[in-house]
Amino acid sequence: MSSNDLSHRFDGKPRVAVLGHVNIPRVKKYAAQMLVAINNHVDVVFSDFDTTQRAGLAEIEVDFAIAIGGDGTILRAATRLADRSIPVLGINLGRLGFLAGIPVDDINNALAEVLAGRCRVINHLMLECNVIRNGDEVGHALGLNETAILGGPPFPIVEVDLYVDSELVTTYSCDGLIISTPVGSTAHSLSAGGPILRKDLWAFLIQPISPHTLTMRPVVDTADRVFEVSVRNPSPSTSVVVDGMVVTTLRKDDRVIVRRADKSFRMIEIAGHGYYRTLRDKLGWGGRIQRQEKDQE
């Protein structure tokens, strides 16, 4: 199932890990004061901001995690927690914050809601990307947002063959190709003109970047499919990129295989901070068209 309505209830103070990018000045600046507020509600047993921490996150049992930062922090948390079923509450210190949806000044209320069970845990689809060269795996990555095939310098048009369950779909002539999860539909794919998919859908979105045929449009398919991509004549810098990180450069006849990962990423959603509110707030859908009346003469 893609989501569930099970309340997350705790007996006593829950054990919590606090995650964040310690090298980002804004996050580091606010982390200390936020940890004080967080400790009023929960027992912080691991923190990225604690330089005296000896045990790693993998060695500590926690009930849930709090990710402080922007969507990049959530993406890192997804891969760090891929082998563990730990729900994550995202606190936004970034710019957009589609994933880290709780405003920093609402952290006390959000934690009170979680502890009272007035929340739900939603499972988000993750993808697995494998790059096969001459029968051997030369690249592998887990992702929450997308796999992208990008041309790179000198930025030629790339010819990309797409197969779904071994059936040829088409050959794209384009600047690149994105295979996105619903979470990633509001990332690179959205900038390339793709549709927005509800985050708890289990589907993949195929989005060409600047296709040179006007009839090429985004395609949405179920998450049970296996997607295979090959680039006919890659340049030396043509690359496979997963969630903004280069997996490997591509050679002719390399096969890029994208499928649903065995793991999912679990996020805590608080009442009042749901999917459509996030879209309204982050995309400016809450505004109204106002008519300006002419000044009366």
N, C-alpha and C positions, 0 to 999 in steps of 0.2 A: 504494500500500500504506500502511496506517496505522502500521506499525512495521517495524523491521528488526533483525537480530542482528549487523550488521557491527561489528566492533571498531574503535575509533577509535585508530589507532596513529600515532606520531610519530617522526621522526628528529631526535634532539637535543631541545633545549628548545622546546616549542611556544610560539607567540606568542598571548598571551591578553589579552582586554579584561576589566576588572573594573567591573561596573555596580552601582549602588546609589543610594538616595535620600539625597543629602547633607544634606537639611534635617531628616532624622529623627535626633534626638540619639543614640539607642541605636546606630543604624547607623554614624553618624559616629564615635562613641566607639570602637567595635570595629574600624573599618576600618583604622586605622593598624597595629595589631598583627597583623591578619589579612594585610595586604599583605606584611608581613615573612615570614610563613609561606608565603604563596603564591609569593613570589619565590624561595624555596628549591627550588621544583619547576618553575616556568615563567618565561618572559620576559614580564613585564607591559608591553605596548606602549601601552595606553590604560587610563586609570582616571578614573571620575567624581570621585574624591576628590583628584585632582591638579589644583590650581588653576593650575599653570604650563603645563598641557597646551595646546598651540596647535592641533594638528590635531584635527578632529572624528572620531567613530567611523566615519563613512562613508568617510573618506579613508584608513583604516588597514586593512591586511590582517591578519586574525587567524585562528587555528586553531579556537578556541572561546572562549566567554565564561563568566565566573563572575559570577552575580548574588547579591549579599549583601543580605539583608533578609527580607521576608515575601513572601506571594503577590502583593501589590501591585507589588513590584519585578519579579516574573516577568511580570506583565501588561504593565508598561511595556516590559520587554525584548522581549516578543513583538512589540509594534508597532514598536519601534525597529529590530528585526532582520527585519522582515517582507519586505524586499526582498533579504535576504542569507541564504544557507543556512549559518548559523553555529549549531552546537549550544551549548546553555547548561547549565551545572552550577549548580543552585540550592543556596545555603547559607542555612540558616534562622536568622534573628534575630527573626522575628515570633512570633505567638502560635500559630496552628494550623500553617501551613506544609504544605498539601497539595501544593503545587508545589515550593516550596523545601524539599526533603525531607531534606537532609543537615544534621545538627546541627553547630553551629559548632565544637564540640570534636573533631569527626571530620574536619576539613578536610584534615589531612595524609594520613590514610589514604585519603580519597576521591581526592585528587589522585594519590597513588601508584597507585591502582587504574586511574585513567584513563590514566596514562602507560604502564602495563603492558598496556593493552588489555583489562582485565577489566571491561568495561562495554558498554553498547549505547546506540545513539542511537534514540530513539523519535520518530516524527513525530506531532504533535498537530494535530487539525483546528482551523482558524480559520474565522471567519465574516466575511462582508461584509454590511453593512447600508446600504441606500440608501433615502432618503425622497424620494418623487416628489410634486410639487404642480403640478397643471395642466400635466403633461408635462415639467416641469423638475425637475432634482435640487436639492433644498434642504438635503440632509444626507447625509453619507457617513462611515462609520467601519469600521475593522477591529477584530475582537474575538477574544479567546481564550476568554472565559467565556460571555457571553450578550448578547442583545438583550432589553430589557425595555420594555414599555409600562406606564407608571405614571400613575395618575390625577392625583396632586398635589392641593394645596389647592383647593377645600374638601373634597377626598376623596370625590367622588360615586362611585356604582357606574358603571363604564364598560361600554358595549356594544361588544364587539370581534368583528369578522368575521374569520375565519381561512380562507384559501384555501391549498391545497397543489397545486402545478402547475395553477393557475387553477381548480381544483375547490373549491367551497365545502365546508368541513368542518363548521363550526358557527358560531353566534354565542354568545360567552361573555358572561354578566353576572357581572362579577367586579371585584375591586379592581385587577387588572392582569394582564398575560400575559407569560410568560418563554419565549423560544426559546433553548435552551441547547445548548452543545457538551457532549461527555462530560466535558471538563475542568471546565466550569461546573456540572456536575451536583452537585458538592459545595459549591457556593457558594449564591447566592440561591435557586436552585431547591430545594436540599435543605431550606433553612429554610422554604420554602413547602409542604413535604410531598412533594417529588418523589423518584423513585428515584435510585440511584447507578449510573452507567454507567462501565464500565471506560474509562480515559482514552484508550486507543489505538483504541477503536471509532470508526468514521466514521458517525456518526448525529447526528440532532438530537432534542432532547427539548422537547416543548411542555407547559408547566406553567402552568395558570391559578392566580392568586393569590386565595384565598378565593372560589371560584365559588359562586354562589347557586343552583346546581342540584347535588344530591348525586351525580348520575350522571356529572358531569364529572370525568374522571380524566386523569392525564398520558398523553401519547401519544409514542411513539418511532417515528421514521421514518428512512429512509436519508438520508445526506448529499447524495445526488444530487438531492433535491427542491428546489423553489423555494417558499418560504413567503412569503405576502403577508398583511399585516394592515392593517385600517382601523378607525378608531374612529368610531362613528356620530355621537355628539354630544360631542366633546371639550370639556373646560373649558379656560380660558386657560392652565392650568398642566399639562395632560396632555402628557407628554413621552416621547420615545424615548431610552433610556439604554443605552449599550453599555459594558460593563465598568466601571460606576459613573460614567461621564462622560455628561453630557447632550449628545445630538447636536442635537436641535431640539425645540421644542414642536410640537404637532400641531394641524392644522385639519381641519374636516370635509372628507371626500373625499381627504385625503392617503393615499398608499399607502406602507406600510413593507415593503420587500422584503428578505428575509434568504436568503442562499444560501451555499454553501461558497466560501471564498476560494480564489484560485489558489495562495496561499502556505500553507505549514504551519509550525508552530513546532516546532523540534527540541530535545529535551532529553536530557541524558545521564543514564542510570540506572545506578547502581552495584549490584553484587551485594549482597544483604542489605538494600537500601533500595528494594524493589520495591513494587508497587501495594498488595498486601494488608497488607504490614507498615505502610504509611502509614495505611491505614484502621484497623488495630488500634491503632496508637499515637495517632492524632489523634482517633478517635471513641470511644476507651476500650473497644474490643472485646476487649482482652487480659485483662480481669478475669474472675474466677470468682465464682459465687454460693456463698457460704459459709453453712453452717448453724450457728447458734449453739446449742450444747447447753445445756440447762437445768442450772442449778447443782443438784448432788445435795443432797438434804436430809440 
